[in-house]
Amino acid sequence: MIKVLVVDDEIRQRQSIIKHVGWQELRMNVIGEAEDADQALKQFEAPDVLITDIRLMGSSGLELAADMRRRNPKLKVVMVTGYEQFEYAKTALDIGVEAFLVKPIDFARLEQVLLQIADGLEQERQLQAKLQGYAYKERASFLDDLLHGLLNEVEDHTLERQAMQYGLFADAAPRAVIVAVCSEEDAEWAKVMGDCAQMAFDGQVEAHVTTARQQMAFIVRAGTRDVWFGNALERFAESLMEAGVPGIAIGIGGDAASPSELANSYRHAVSAVNQRKLGVKGPLYNWEQLIGDRKRSHAQGIVQRAIDYMNDNYMNNLSLRSVADAVYLSPNYLGALLRSELGTSFTDQLVAIRVARAKELLLAPDLKLYEVAERVGYQNFGHFSNLFKRMTGFTPKDYRQFQSMPGNE
């Protein structure tokens, strides 16, 4: 409905206008009345149409119209006067008054003027909606191209300027792309996901776009390592599940410091959310965590191959280089992996393997102590004995005697 404010210092005149006009047919609604400019400016709702007497207590209707027009340039104004004061006509035209009516008011004429205003406002709103639709489609197209890496050839400064035109990256804060997927294609679910994201991230969703069937991408103004971001993600997932969005999965990409980095963040988010197809449980899938898991898994695999090689060859003259060569790594890298994954050095790990095997061999009474040392890779028995005692608290001889005691077998 079109909102109308009636201003006149005569209450009868105000009531007459309100009573004798068919507001419903005009698609209009009187939201208030006032006797002067002060009351008019204090109205809670801003009107679309102002009907005012040209003479008011304390100021003129022209001044009121000009003041309200500064606040709302689209305001439509109908002036009413008790005299044919045409000296006001030029001023009225200057501020864009739609009509100038003389009292006593011809209500048929007033309704005709208001109908023209209503039709004009409707046309303006339709045009505005169409323009907004074009702008939304243009923005959505830009975002879609940006996230899919189709603008990678555009220079960074040009891309940043274009992004700012669409309300993106207006400041230096990092952004992250979140991809939300549900198991049913439904426009209503897309709206629910958008609403839940805005609430969960407290208005920090800078943009969102449907990037594929059943999939939406959200650009969030936050760093993924922020505690706030993690809490917001949990709220987002919980709100989607509470809303009943079916088969929800949320992928989180890495931080993007500029528009050109959003494509990587989006790609990572999609890769993360696709983990659900591999049986990984959701609903949250963090790219950096998954990458970390993959790196850890890869590192653990390398370390295990190195340990297996050491277990199979502990009796030989092993070195960090010989083991590194066996698993196709540099000695420094293998040494670093052993420290990060096992918390120990190569030498200590080799000693632990050899001592563990020596403890088994010492249970065989027919083997001499120096033979045990040689079988686990030590030609110098004294060196072996010192290492064994450091690891177990026993000399090899004492360990054998201790294990041979009743109850220690």
QUIDA-V709910 format. One record per pair of residues at least 6 apart in sequence whose C-alpha atoms are under 8 Angstrom apart, sorted by the first residue. I is the first residue (numbers start at 0). J is the second residue. D is the distance in whole Angstrom. If there is no record, write none. Layout:
# QUIDA-V709910
i=I j=J d=D
i=I j=J d=D
This chain:
# QUIDA-V709910
i=0 j=26 d=5
i=0 j=27 d=5
i=0 j=28 d=6
i=1 j=26 d=6
i=1 j=27 d=4
i=1 j=28 d=6
i=1 j=46 d=8
i=1 j=47 d=6
i=1 j=48 d=8
i=1 j=117 d=7
i=2 j=27 d=6
i=2 j=28 d=5
i=2 j=29 d=6
i=2 j=30 d=6
i=2 j=45 d=8
i=2 j=46 d=5
i=2 j=47 d=5
i=2 j=48 d=6
i=3 j=27 d=7
i=3 j=28 d=6
i=3 j=29 d=5
i=3 j=30 d=6
i=3 j=31 d=7
i=3 j=46 d=5
i=3 j=47 d=6
i=3 j=48 d=5
i=3 j=49 d=6
i=3 j=50 d=7
i=4 j=29 d=6
i=4 j=30 d=6
i=4 j=31 d=5
i=4 j=32 d=6
i=4 j=33 d=8
i=4 j=39 d=8
i=4 j=46 d=6
i=4 j=48 d=6
i=4 j=49 d=5
i=4 j=50 d=6
i=5 j=13 d=6
i=5 j=16 d=8
i=5 j=17 d=8
i=5 j=29 d=7
i=5 j=31 d=7
i=5 j=32 d=5
i=5 j=33 d=6
i=5 j=49 d=6
i=5 j=50 d=5
i=5 j=51 d=6
i=6 j=13 d=7
i=6 j=32 d=6
i=6 j=33 d=5
i=6 j=34 d=6
i=6 j=35 d=7
i=6 j=36 d=8
i=6 j=39 d=7
i=6 j=49 d=8
i=6 j=50 d=6
i=6 j=51 d=5
i=6 j=52 d=6
i=7 j=13 d=6
i=7 j=33 d=7
i=7 j=34 d=5
i=7 j=35 d=7
i=7 j=51 d=6
i=7 j=52 d=5
i=7 j=55 d=7
i=8 j=33 d=8
i=8 j=34 d=4
i=8 j=35 d=6
i=8 j=52 d=8
i=8 j=55 d=6
i=8 j=56 d=7
i=9 j=34 d=7
i=10 j=34 d=7
i=13 j=32 d=7
i=16 j=106 d=8
i=17 j=29 d=7
i=19 j=106 d=7
i=20 j=106 d=7
i=20 j=109 d=8
i=20 j=110 d=7
i=21 j=110 d=8
i=22 j=28 d=6
i=22 j=29 d=8
i=25 j=110 d=8
i=25 j=113 d=7
i=25 j=114 d=6
i=25 j=117 d=7
i=26 j=117 d=7
i=27 j=117 d=8
i=30 j=44 d=7
i=30 j=46 d=7
i=31 j=42 d=7
i=32 j=39 d=7
i=33 j=39 d=5
i=34 j=55 d=7
i=34 j=56 d=8
i=35 j=55 d=6
i=35 j=56 d=6
i=35 j=57 d=7
i=35 j=58 d=8
i=36 j=55 d=7
i=36 j=56 d=8
i=36 j=57 d=8
i=36 j=58 d=7
i=36 j=59 d=8
i=36 j=60 d=8
i=36 j=63 d=6
i=40 j=67 d=8
i=46 j=74 d=7
i=47 j=73 d=7
i=47 j=74 d=5
i=47 j=75 d=6
i=48 j=74 d=6
i=48 j=75 d=5
i=48 j=76 d=6
i=48 j=77 d=8
i=49 j=64 d=8
i=49 j=74 d=7
i=49 j=75 d=6
i=49 j=76 d=5
i=49 j=77 d=6
i=50 j=76 d=6
i=50 j=77 d=5
i=50 j=78 d=6
i=50 j=79 d=7
i=51 j=60 d=6
i=51 j=76 d=8
i=51 j=77 d=6
i=51 j=78 d=5
i=51 j=79 d=6
i=52 j=59 d=8
i=52 j=60 d=6
i=52 j=78 d=6
i=52 j=79 d=5
i=52 j=80 d=6
i=53 j=59 d=6
i=53 j=60 d=4
i=53 j=61 d=6
i=53 j=78 d=6
i=53 j=79 d=6
i=53 j=80 d=5
i=54 j=60 d=6
i=54 j=80 d=7
i=60 j=78 d=7
i=61 j=90 d=8
i=61 j=91 d=7
i=64 j=76 d=7
i=64 j=94 d=8
i=65 j=94 d=6
i=67 j=74 d=8
i=68 j=74 d=6
i=68 j=94 d=8
i=75 j=95 d=8
i=75 j=96 d=7
i=75 j=97 d=6
i=75 j=116 d=7
i=76 j=95 d=7
i=76 j=96 d=5
i=76 j=97 d=6
i=76 j=98 d=7
i=77 j=96 d=6
i=77 j=97 d=6
i=77 j=98 d=5
i=77 j=99 d=6
i=77 j=100 d=8
i=78 j=96 d=7
i=78 j=98 d=6
i=78 j=99 d=5
i=78 j=100 d=6
i=79 j=99 d=6
i=79 j=100 d=5
i=79 j=101 d=6
i=79 j=102 d=7
i=79 j=104 d=8
i=80 j=99 d=8
i=80 j=100 d=6
i=80 j=101 d=5
i=80 j=102 d=6
i=81 j=101 d=6
i=81 j=102 d=5
i=81 j=103 d=7
i=82 j=101 d=6
i=82 j=102 d=7
i=83 j=101 d=6
i=88 j=99 d=8
i=97 j=116 d=8
i=98 j=112 d=7
i=100 j=109 d=8
i=138 j=165 d=6
i=139 j=208 d=6
i=142 j=208 d=7
i=143 j=208 d=7
i=143 j=210 d=6
i=144 j=150 d=6
i=145 j=151 d=8
i=145 j=258 d=8
i=145 j=259 d=8
i=145 j=261 d=7
i=145 j=262 d=6
i=146 j=261 d=6
i=146 j=262 d=4
i=146 j=263 d=8
i=146 j=265 d=6
i=146 j=266 d=8
i=147 j=262 d=6
i=147 j=265 d=8
i=147 j=266 d=8
i=148 j=262 d=5
i=148 j=263 d=8
i=150 j=158 d=8
i=150 j=259 d=8
i=151 j=259 d=7
i=155 j=258 d=8
i=155 j=259 d=7
i=158 j=258 d=7
i=158 j=259 d=7
i=159 j=168 d=7
i=159 j=257 d=7
i=159 j=258 d=6
i=162 j=168 d=7
i=162 j=258 d=7
i=163 j=169 d=6
i=166 j=205 d=7
i=167 j=205 d=7
i=167 j=206 d=8
i=167 j=258 d=8
i=168 j=257 d=7
i=168 j=258 d=7
i=171 j=256 d=7
i=172 j=220 d=7
i=172 j=221 d=7
i=172 j=222 d=8
i=172 j=256 d=7
i=173 j=220 d=6
i=173 j=221 d=6
i=173 j=222 d=5
i=173 j=254 d=6
i=173 j=255 d=6
i=173 j=256 d=5
i=173 j=257 d=8
i=174 j=218 d=6
i=174 j=219 d=5
i=174 j=220 d=5
i=174 j=221 d=5
i=174 j=222 d=6
i=174 j=254 d=6
i=174 j=255 d=5
i=174 j=256 d=6
i=174 j=257 d=8
i=174 j=261 d=8
i=175 j=218 d=6
i=175 j=219 d=5
i=175 j=220 d=7
i=175 j=221 d=7
i=175 j=222 d=7
i=175 j=223 d=7
i=175 j=251 d=8
i=175 j=252 d=6
i=175 j=253 d=6
i=175 j=254 d=5
i=175 j=255 d=6
i=175 j=261 d=7
i=175 j=264 d=6
i=176 j=216 d=7
i=176 j=217 d=6
i=176 j=218 d=5
i=176 j=219 d=6
i=176 j=251 d=6
i=176 j=252 d=5
i=176 j=253 d=7
i=176 j=254 d=8
i=176 j=261 d=7
i=176 j=264 d=6
i=176 j=265 d=5
i=176 j=268 d=7
i=177 j=216 d=6
i=177 j=217 d=5
i=177 j=218 d=7
i=177 j=219 d=7
i=177 j=249 d=7
i=177 j=250 d=6
i=177 j=251 d=5
i=177 j=252 d=6
i=177 j=265 d=7
i=177 j=268 d=6
i=178 j=214 d=7
i=178 j=215 d=6
i=178 j=216 d=4
i=178 j=217 d=6
i=178 j=249 d=6
i=178 j=250 d=5
i=178 j=251 d=7
i=178 j=265 d=7
i=178 j=268 d=6
i=178 j=269 d=6
i=178 j=272 d=7
i=179 j=192 d=8
i=179 j=214 d=6
i=179 j=215 d=5
i=179 j=216 d=6
i=179 j=247 d=7
i=179 j=248 d=6
i=179 j=249 d=4
i=179 j=250 d=6
i=179 j=272 d=8
i=180 j=213 d=6
i=180 j=214 d=4
i=180 j=215 d=7
i=180 j=246 d=8
i=180 j=247 d=6
i=180 j=248 d=5
i=180 j=249 d=6
i=180 j=272 d=8
i=181 j=213 d=6
i=181 j=214 d=7
i=181 j=244 d=7
i=181 j=245 d=6
i=181 j=246 d=5
i=181 j=247 d=4
i=181 j=248 d=6
i=182 j=213 d=7
i=182 j=245 d=6
i=182 j=246 d=5
i=182 j=247 d=7
i=183 j=213 d=6
i=183 j=245 d=7
i=183 j=246 d=8
i=184 j=212 d=6
i=184 j=213 d=5
i=185 j=213 d=7
i=188 j=244 d=6
i=189 j=213 d=8
i=189 j=215 d=7
i=191 j=239 d=8
i=191 j=242 d=8
i=191 j=244 d=8
i=192 j=239 d=7
i=193 j=207 d=7
i=195 j=235 d=6
i=195 j=238 d=6
i=195 j=239 d=7
i=196 j=204 d=7
i=196 j=217 d=8
i=196 j=235 d=6
i=197 j=203 d=7
i=197 j=204 d=6
i=198 j=235 d=8
i=199 j=231 d=5
i=199 j=232 d=7
i=199 j=234 d=5
i=199 j=235 d=5
i=199 j=238 d=8
i=200 j=219 d=8
i=200 j=228 d=8
i=200 j=231 d=5
i=200 j=232 d=8
i=200 j=235 d=8
i=203 j=219 d=6
i=203 j=220 d=5
i=203 j=221 d=8
i=204 j=217 d=6
i=204 j=218 d=6
i=204 j=219 d=4
i=204 j=220 d=6
i=205 j=217 d=8
i=205 j=218 d=6
i=205 j=219 d=6
i=205 j=220 d=6
i=206 j=217 d=6
i=206 j=218 d=5
i=206 j=219 d=7
i=207 j=215 d=7
i=207 j=216 d=6
i=207 j=217 d=4
i=207 j=218 d=6
i=208 j=215 d=6
i=208 j=216 d=6
i=208 j=217 d=7
i=209 j=215 d=4
i=209 j=216 d=6
i=210 j=216 d=6
i=216 j=265 d=8
i=221 j=228 d=7
i=222 j=228 d=7
i=222 j=254 d=6
i=223 j=229 d=7
i=223 j=253 d=7
i=223 j=254 d=6
i=232 j=283 d=8
i=236 j=249 d=7
i=236 j=282 d=7
i=236 j=283 d=7
i=239 j=247 d=7
i=240 j=247 d=7
i=247 j=282 d=6
i=248 j=272 d=6
i=248 j=275 d=8
i=248 j=281 d=6
i=248 j=282 d=5
i=248 j=283 d=6
i=248 j=284 d=8
i=249 j=272 d=6
i=249 j=281 d=8
i=249 j=282 d=6
i=249 j=283 d=5
i=249 j=284 d=6
i=250 j=267 d=8
i=250 j=268 d=5
i=250 j=269 d=6
i=250 j=270 d=8
i=250 j=271 d=5
i=250 j=272 d=4
i=250 j=273 d=8
i=250 j=283 d=6
i=250 j=284 d=5
i=250 j=285 d=6
i=250 j=286 d=7
i=251 j=264 d=8
i=251 j=267 d=7
i=251 j=268 d=5
i=251 j=269 d=8
i=251 j=271 d=7
i=251 j=272 d=8
i=251 j=283 d=8
i=251 j=284 d=6
i=251 j=285 d=5
i=251 j=286 d=6
i=252 j=263 d=8
i=252 j=264 d=4
i=252 j=265 d=6
i=252 j=266 d=7
i=252 j=267 d=5
i=252 j=268 d=4
i=252 j=269 d=8
i=252 j=271 d=7
i=252 j=285 d=7
i=252 j=286 d=5
i=252 j=287 d=7
i=253 j=263 d=8
i=253 j=264 d=5
i=253 j=267 d=7
i=253 j=268 d=8
i=253 j=286 d=7
i=253 j=287 d=7
i=254 j=264 d=7
i=255 j=261 d=6
i=255 j=264 d=6
i=267 j=286 d=6
i=268 j=285 d=7
i=268 j=286 d=6
i=270 j=286 d=7
i=271 j=284 d=5
i=271 j=285 d=6
i=271 j=286 d=5
i=271 j=289 d=7
i=272 j=283 d=8
i=272 j=284 d=6
i=274 j=284 d=7
i=275 j=281 d=7
i=298 j=336 d=7
i=298 j=340 d=8
i=299 j=340 d=7
i=301 j=326 d=7
i=302 j=333 d=8
i=302 j=336 d=7
i=302 j=337 d=6
i=302 j=340 d=8
i=304 j=326 d=7
i=305 j=322 d=6
i=305 j=323 d=7
i=305 j=325 d=8
i=305 j=326 d=6
i=308 j=322 d=7
i=308 j=325 d=8
i=309 j=317 d=8
i=309 j=322 d=7
i=309 j=349 d=7
i=309 j=352 d=8
i=310 j=352 d=7
i=313 j=349 d=7
i=313 j=352 d=7
i=313 j=353 d=6
i=313 j=375 d=6
i=313 j=376 d=6
i=314 j=353 d=8
i=314 j=373 d=8
i=314 j=374 d=6
i=314 j=375 d=4
i=314 j=376 d=4
i=314 j=377 d=8
i=315 j=375 d=8
i=315 j=376 d=5
i=316 j=376 d=6
i=319 j=330 d=6
i=319 j=333 d=8
i=319 j=334 d=7
i=319 j=345 d=6
i=319 j=346 d=8
i=320 j=329 d=7
i=320 j=330 d=5
i=323 j=329 d=6
i=323 j=330 d=5
i=323 j=333 d=6
i=324 j=330 d=8
i=334 j=344 d=7
i=334 j=345 d=6
i=337 j=343 d=6
i=337 j=344 d=6
i=337 j=345 d=7
i=338 j=344 d=6
i=350 j=386 d=7
i=351 j=390 d=7
i=353 j=375 d=5
i=353 j=376 d=7
i=354 j=375 d=8
i=354 j=387 d=6
i=354 j=390 d=8
i=356 j=375 d=7
i=357 j=371 d=6
i=357 j=372 d=7
i=357 j=375 d=6
i=358 j=398 d=8
i=360 j=366 d=8
i=360 j=371 d=6
i=361 j=368 d=8
i=361 j=371 d=7
i=361 j=395 d=7
i=361 j=398 d=8
i=361 j=399 d=6
i=362 j=399 d=6
i=362 j=402 d=7
i=362 j=403 d=8
i=368 j=380 d=8
i=368 j=395 d=7
i=368 j=396 d=7
i=369 j=380 d=6
i=372 j=378 d=7
i=372 j=379 d=8
i=372 j=380 d=6
i=372 j=383 d=6
i=373 j=379 d=8
i=373 j=380 d=8
i=377 j=383 d=6
i=384 j=394 d=6
i=384 j=395 d=6
i=385 j=394 d=7
i=387 j=393 d=7
i=387 j=394 d=6
i=387 j=395 d=7
i=388 j=394 d=5
i=388 j=395 d=7
i=401 j=407 d=7
i=402 j=408 d=6
